[in-house]
Amino acid sequence: MEQADLDAMKEKVLEREGEMVATEDNLYDMSSPVAVDMFHKKALNVLVKSTNKLLPLFGVSKAYETLTEDMKTLPTDFVRILSMFSSAISDAIAADTIEPDMAFLLEDVTDDTGLIQVAGKIGAVSGERAFKAFLKAPRKEPAAEEATDASVPEMAEGMDMSEGMDSEELFMGRV
């Protein structure tokens, strides 16, 4: 393969990666908490302070910067971090490592009180030895049998699942 072909392929891969990052950013923007009025910088920075306590447990050494203004929605990169925390906390709860009351949903945050509550939960789990151990433990991938959906009946060999079904029925069968 010639260098020009390799360069063209590399360019396409980088372009596709950029598109995927933009799509992912849009999804995080859509899931960002929206304030009823405004999130005030004092409450925002309480959350930033708690976030900075938990970041090292995720291998991030650089602290998140203090926010300097009130805002209606959170910055995308901050939502990414909080989503990562929420997911890890949910996983730890599912593994009976921490108490269920530590869970939080970003979409439930609509005011400064919500920010402070999330900050409290993040601060609490950042000091939990069991949570720290959970994060350090190797991840177990589900076995192939566990990963399949038991609610989907097996098809007989040669059976066409779309036979006799319209597209709406097929879609509803997947939901």
CORTAFEN-V861371 format. One line per field, one symbol per residue. ss: DSSP state (H for helix, E for strand, C for the rest). psi: psi as a letter, one per 20 degrees, with the letter a starting at -180 (. if undefined). A space follows every 50 residues. Layout:
ss=???
psi=???
This chain:
ss=CCHHHHHHHHHHHHHHHHHHHHHHHHHHHHHCCEEEEEECHHHHHHHHHH HHHHHHHHCCCCCCCCCCCCEEECCHHHHHHHHHHHHHHHHHHHCCCCCH HHCCCHHHCCCHHHHHHHHHHHHHHHCCHHHHHHHHCCCCCCCHHHHCCC CCCCCCCCCCCCCCCCHHHHHHHHC
psi=pqhhggggggggghghghggggggghghghjpqpqgeqpqhghghghggh ghhhghijjohpqpqppirqqhrqqghghgghggggghggghghjkhrqh iiqqphiioiahggghgggggggghhiohhgghghhqqpppqqghhiqoi ioqqqqpipohipjqrhgggghhi.
